[in-house]
Amino acid sequence: MSRSGEGHLIVNREVLKWRRMLEKIKSVLLGVAIGDALGVPVEFSDHNEIKKNPVAGMTGYGTYNLPSGTFSDDSSMTFCLAEALAKSSDIDTILKETAKNFIKWMDAAYWTARGSVFDIGRTTLLSISRLKQGGSPELAGGANAEDNGNGSLMRIAPLVFYLLDKPVAERFEITARISAITHGHIRSIIACFYYLEFAKQIIEGKDKREIYRNLQRSVPEYLASISTGPSEIAHFDRLLKQDITEADPASIWSGGYVIQTIEASIWCLMTTGNYNDAVLRAVNLGHDTDTTAAVTGGLAGLLYGMENIPAAYKETIARHDDIVDLAERMYKRFWSNHD
């Protein structure tokens, strides 16, 4: 092959690499929304109750009496963040736009599945109320130990694409600022950081077992380097010191506490082999079914790709075309120069 031919091949590979990034963005946004929608009809159901009639696919009605494919606050707030990322590359602007979008969601049903807000957590509600009163986005989130619901973890997935080329200190700082719009306690921030580090390494092509082991070293090392209290890091011991795949399934809880959600989502991802099995395992844990499946779905979509998300789910999910359009706008913001 001539030198010019080799150069052309390298350029084509680089273009292909970045165009694949669009598919990765779609897989995250749809992965979150579909997991969410699978869980909405059975939210708050006890595990033993679901065990009698396990969820095996997309259903409707149930808890909120809404049609199949309806996603909840988890996805709406994910899309609010994604909209801000699609609009600007400046983090201060992203923070302000995300905060504005959250207010629009709560007050005007912005980015809802069917024009209504039907689910909102206490900490999130209080935080958005502070934003409406003119509070700073970085100070609006609850910062006490009792404020560690899963409300920032559930919406954080799109941020991984903004963080890809940044050093770890900047990744942590930006994650903390975005989490703190609604959840400012260090425990919620660490959960978001762990999740995004996992997602980043998936994008880099690493195997999930390798990623799990990598994070057991890199996350504690970084947290120690910024003088994070050992007692806070200890909340993550099942992920950072143990093998979550060996946990007794009965010990995997899926309530609204952020530690339960990050543990459950990683367990569902690590103990299954495809998108469908991962999100259905999350839903069938019961309790906070939509959030556990949304958080699982973001990683599973990214890990297994768009082609592994069942077509029937993609056809049923509310606002499918709008979600794809949002992914395309995110892509253009960050990678259009690679086309």
C-alpha positions as CSV (number, residue, x, y, z in Angstrom):
1,M,0.0,0.0,0.0
2,S,1.3,3.5,-0.8
3,R,2.0,6.0,1.9
4,S,-1.0,8.1,0.7
5,G,-3.1,5.0,0.8
6,E,-2.0,4.3,4.4
7,G,-2.8,7.8,5.4
8,H,-6.3,7.6,3.8
9,L,-6.9,4.4,5.8
10,I,-5.8,6.0,9.0
11,V,-8.1,9.0,8.4
12,N,-11.0,6.7,7.6
13,R,-10.5,4.7,10.8
14,E,-10.4,7.9,12.8
15,V,-13.7,9.1,11.2
16,L,-15.3,5.7,11.8
17,K,-14.1,5.8,15.5
18,W,-15.9,9.2,16.1
19,R,-19.0,8.2,14.1
20,R,-19.3,5.2,16.4
21,M,-19.4,7.7,19.3
22,L,-22.8,8.8,18.0
23,E,-24.1,5.3,18.4
24,K,-22.7,5.2,21.9
25,I,-24.5,8.4,22.9
26,K,-27.8,6.9,21.5
27,S,-27.2,3.7,23.4
28,V,-26.8,5.6,26.7
29,L,-29.8,7.8,26.3
30,L,-32.1,5.1,25.0
31,G,-30.6,2.6,27.5
32,V,-31.6,4.8,30.4
33,A,-35.1,5.6,29.0
34,I,-35.9,2.0,28.2
35,G,-34.7,0.7,31.5
36,D,-36.7,3.4,33.2
37,A,-39.9,2.6,31.2
38,L,-39.6,-1.1,32.0
39,G,-39.6,-0.3,35.7
40,V,-42.3,2.4,35.8
41,P,-45.4,0.1,35.9
42,V,-44.1,-1.8,38.9
43,E,-42.4,0.9,40.9
44,F,-42.7,0.4,44.7
45,S,-43.6,-3.3,44.2
46,D,-42.0,-5.5,46.7
47,H,-39.4,-8.0,45.4
48,N,-41.5,-11.0,46.7
49,E,-44.6,-9.5,45.0
50,I,-42.8,-9.2,41.6
51,K,-41.3,-12.7,42.1
52,K,-44.8,-14.1,41.7
53,N,-45.2,-12.5,38.3
54,P,-41.8,-11.3,37.0
55,V,-41.5,-8.6,34.4
56,A,-40.5,-10.2,31.1
57,G,-40.8,-7.2,28.8
58,M,-42.3,-3.8,28.2
59,T,-45.7,-3.4,30.0
60,G,-47.9,-0.5,30.7
61,Y,-50.3,1.0,33.3
62,G,-49.6,-0.5,36.8
63,T,-48.4,1.9,39.4
64,Y,-49.1,5.2,37.5
65,N,-51.7,3.9,35.0
66,L,-49.7,5.0,32.0
67,P,-49.2,3.4,28.6
68,S,-46.2,1.2,27.9
69,G,-43.0,3.0,27.0
70,T,-43.5,5.8,29.5
71,F,-40.3,7.0,31.1
72,S,-40.2,8.9,34.4
73,D,-38.2,11.6,36.1
74,D,-35.0,9.6,35.8
75,S,-35.0,10.0,32.0
76,S,-36.5,13.4,31.9
77,M,-33.7,14.8,34.1
78,T,-31.1,12.8,32.1
79,F,-32.4,14.5,29.0
80,C,-32.3,17.9,30.7
81,L,-28.6,17.4,31.4
82,A,-28.1,16.1,27.8
83,E,-29.8,19.2,26.4
84,A,-27.3,21.4,28.3
85,L,-24.4,19.4,27.1
86,A,-25.7,19.7,23.5
87,K,-25.9,23.5,23.9
88,S,-22.5,24.4,25.3
89,S,-19.0,23.2,26.0
90,D,-18.5,25.6,28.9
91,I,-19.1,24.0,32.2
92,D,-20.4,27.1,33.9
93,T,-23.0,27.4,31.1
94,I,-23.8,23.7,31.3
95,L,-24.5,24.1,35.0
96,K,-26.8,27.0,34.5
97,E,-28.6,25.5,31.6
98,T,-29.1,22.2,33.4
99,A,-30.6,24.0,36.4
100,K,-33.0,26.0,34.0
101,N,-34.0,22.7,32.4
102,F,-34.8,21.1,35.7
103,I,-37.1,24.0,36.6
104,K,-38.8,23.8,33.1
105,W,-39.2,20.0,33.7
106,M,-40.8,20.5,37.1
107,D,-43.0,23.5,36.2
108,A,-43.8,22.9,32.5
109,A,-43.3,19.2,32.0
110,Y,-40.2,19.8,29.8
111,W,-38.8,16.5,28.4
112,T,-41.5,14.4,30.0
113,A,-42.8,11.3,28.2
114,R,-46.4,12.4,27.8
115,G,-46.7,15.9,29.0
116,S,-46.9,15.4,32.8
117,V,-44.6,15.1,35.8
118,F,-45.7,12.1,37.8
119,D,-42.7,11.3,40.0
120,I,-40.2,13.5,41.8
121,G,-38.0,12.8,44.8
122,R,-38.1,14.9,48.0
123,T,-34.4,16.0,47.8
124,T,-34.8,16.8,44.1
125,L,-38.0,18.8,44.7
126,L,-36.4,20.9,47.5
127,S,-33.3,21.5,45.3
128,I,-35.3,22.7,42.3
129,S,-37.3,24.9,44.6
130,R,-34.0,26.5,45.8
131,L,-33.1,27.0,42.1
132,K,-36.4,28.8,41.5
133,Q,-35.6,31.2,44.3
134,G,-32.3,32.1,42.6
135,G,-30.0,29.7,44.4
136,S,-26.7,28.8,42.9
137,P,-26.8,25.5,41.0
138,E,-23.7,24.2,42.8
139,L,-25.3,25.0,46.2
140,A,-28.9,24.0,45.5
141,G,-28.5,20.2,46.3
142,G,-29.0,18.7,49.7
143,A,-25.6,18.3,51.4
144,N,-26.6,16.3,54.5
145,A,-26.2,12.5,54.9
146,E,-29.9,12.0,54.8
147,D,-30.0,13.7,51.3
148,N,-28.3,10.7,49.7
149,G,-31.1,9.5,47.5
150,N,-30.3,8.3,44.0
151,G,-31.5,11.5,42.2
152,S,-28.2,12.6,40.8
153,L,-26.9,9.2,40.0
154,M,-30.1,8.4,37.9
155,R,-29.4,11.3,35.5
156,I,-25.6,11.5,35.4
157,A,-24.9,9.1,32.5
158,P,-24.6,11.6,29.6
159,L,-21.9,13.5,31.4
160,V,-19.4,10.8,30.5
161,F,-19.1,12.1,27.0
162,Y,-18.1,15.5,28.2
163,L,-15.5,14.1,30.6
164,L,-13.7,11.7,28.2
165,D,-10.6,13.8,27.4
166,K,-10.2,15.3,30.8
167,P,-7.8,14.3,33.6
168,V,-9.2,12.6,36.7
169,A,-9.1,15.6,39.0
170,E,-11.2,17.6,36.5
171,R,-13.6,14.6,35.9
172,F,-14.2,14.4,39.7
173,E,-14.7,18.2,40.1
174,I,-17.1,18.5,37.2
175,T,-19.0,15.4,38.4
176,A,-19.3,16.9,41.8
177,R,-20.6,20.2,40.4
178,I,-23.3,18.5,38.3
179,S,-24.4,16.2,41.1
180,A,-24.6,19.1,43.5
181,I,-27.4,20.7,41.5
182,T,-29.7,18.3,43.4
183,H,-27.4,16.1,45.6
184,G,-24.3,17.8,47.1
185,H,-23.2,15.2,49.7
186,I,-19.9,13.5,49.0
187,R,-21.6,10.1,49.0
188,S,-23.8,10.9,46.1
189,I,-20.8,12.5,44.3
190,I,-18.7,9.4,44.8
191,A,-21.5,7.2,43.4
192,C,-21.7,9.4,40.3
193,F,-17.9,9.4,40.0
194,Y,-17.7,5.6,40.2
195,Y,-20.5,5.2,37.7
196,L,-18.9,7.6,35.2
197,E,-15.5,6.1,35.5
198,F,-17.1,2.7,34.8
199,A,-18.8,4.2,31.7
200,K,-15.6,5.8,30.5
201,Q,-13.7,2.6,30.6
202,I,-16.5,0.9,28.7
203,I,-16.1,3.5,25.9
204,E,-12.4,2.8,26.0
205,G,-13.2,-0.8,25.1
206,K,-12.3,-2.6,28.4
207,D,-14.0,-5.7,29.6
208,K,-16.4,-5.2,32.5
209,R,-14.5,-7.5,34.8
210,E,-11.3,-5.6,34.0
211,I,-13.1,-2.3,34.7
212,Y,-14.4,-3.6,38.0
213,R,-10.9,-4.5,39.1
214,N,-9.4,-1.3,37.8
215,L,-11.9,0.8,39.8
216,Q,-11.1,-1.1,42.9
217,R,-7.6,0.4,42.7
218,S,-8.1,3.8,41.0
219,V,-11.2,5.1,42.8
220,P,-9.9,4.6,46.4
221,E,-6.5,6.0,45.3
222,Y,-8.0,9.2,43.9
223,L,-10.4,9.7,46.9
224,A,-7.6,9.3,49.3
225,S,-5.5,11.8,47.3
226,I,-8.2,14.5,47.9
227,S,-8.4,13.6,51.6
228,T,-11.9,11.9,51.5
229,G,-12.8,10.6,54.9
230,P,-12.2,6.8,55.2
231,S,-15.7,6.4,56.7
232,E,-17.3,7.8,53.5
233,I,-15.2,5.6,51.2
234,A,-16.2,2.6,53.4
235,H,-19.8,3.0,52.2
236,F,-18.6,1.6,48.9
237,D,-16.7,-1.4,50.3
238,R,-18.9,-4.0,48.5
239,L,-17.8,-2.5,45.2
240,L,-14.3,-1.4,46.1
241,K,-13.1,-4.2,48.3
242,Q,-15.3,-7.2,47.6
243,D,-16.7,-9.0,44.5
244,I,-20.3,-7.9,44.1
245,T,-20.9,-10.8,41.8
246,E,-20.5,-13.2,44.7
247,A,-23.0,-11.4,46.8
248,D,-26.1,-13.2,48.0
249,P,-28.9,-12.0,45.7
250,A,-31.1,-11.5,48.8
251,S,-28.5,-8.9,50.0
252,I,-28.9,-6.7,46.9
253,W,-31.4,-4.0,47.8
254,S,-32.9,-1.6,45.3
255,G,-34.4,1.2,47.3
256,G,-33.9,4.9,46.8
257,Y,-30.7,5.2,48.7
258,V,-27.8,5.9,46.4
259,I,-25.5,3.2,47.8
260,Q,-28.3,0.6,47.1
261,T,-28.8,1.8,43.6
262,I,-25.1,1.8,42.6
263,E,-24.6,-1.6,44.1
264,A,-27.7,-3.0,42.5
265,S,-27.0,-1.6,39.1
266,I,-23.4,-2.9,39.0
267,W,-24.6,-6.3,40.3
268,C,-27.2,-6.5,37.5
269,L,-24.6,-5.5,34.9
270,M,-21.9,-7.9,36.2
271,T,-24.2,-10.9,36.6
272,T,-25.8,-10.8,33.1
273,G,-24.6,-11.0,29.6
274,N,-26.8,-8.7,27.5
275,Y,-28.9,-5.5,27.8
276,N,-32.3,-7.2,28.2
277,D,-31.2,-9.5,31.0
278,A,-29.5,-6.7,32.8
279,V,-32.4,-4.3,32.9
280,L,-35.0,-7.0,33.6
281,R,-32.9,-8.2,36.5
282,A,-32.9,-4.6,37.8
283,V,-36.7,-4.3,37.5
284,N,-37.4,-7.6,39.1
285,L,-35.4,-6.6,42.2
286,G,-38.5,-4.5,43.0
287,H,-38.9,-1.3,45.0
288,D,-37.3,1.6,43.1
289,T,-37.6,-0.3,39.9
290,D,-37.5,2.5,37.4
291,T,-34.4,4.1,38.8
292,T,-32.4,0.9,39.3
293,A,-33.2,-0.2,35.7
294,A,-32.4,3.3,34.3
295,V,-29.0,3.4,36.0
296,T,-28.3,-0.2,34.9
297,G,-29.6,0.6,31.4
298,G,-27.2,3.4,30.8
299,L,-24.2,1.2,31.4
300,A,-25.7,-1.9,29.7
301,G,-26.7,0.1,26.6
302,L,-23.1,1.4,26.4
303,L,-21.6,-2.0,27.0
304,Y,-23.6,-4.0,24.5
305,G,-24.5,-1.3,22.0
306,M,-27.6,-0.2,20.2
307,E,-28.0,-3.4,18.2
308,N,-28.4,-5.4,21.5
309,I,-31.3,-3.3,22.7
310,P,-34.4,-5.2,21.7
311,A,-36.1,-3.6,18.7
312,A,-39.5,-3.9,20.4
313,Y,-38.3,-1.7,23.2
314,K,-37.0,1.0,20.8
315,E,-40.3,0.9,18.9
316,T,-42.3,1.3,22.1
317,I,-40.3,3.9,24.1
318,A,-42.0,7.4,24.2
319,R,-40.3,10.1,22.2
320,H,-37.9,7.8,20.5
321,D,-37.2,10.2,17.6
322,D,-36.7,13.1,20.0
323,I,-34.2,11.1,22.0
324,V,-32.2,10.2,18.8
325,D,-32.3,13.8,17.8
326,L,-30.9,14.8,21.2
327,A,-28.1,12.3,20.8
328,E,-27.2,13.7,17.4
329,R,-27.1,17.2,18.8
330,M,-24.8,16.1,21.6
331,Y,-22.6,14.4,19.1
332,K,-22.4,17.6,16.9
333,R,-21.5,19.7,19.9
334,F,-18.4,17.6,20.8
335,W,-17.3,15.7,17.7
336,S,-18.6,17.3,14.5
337,N,-15.0,18.4,13.7
338,H,-14.1,14.7,13.3
339,D,-16.6,14.1,10.4
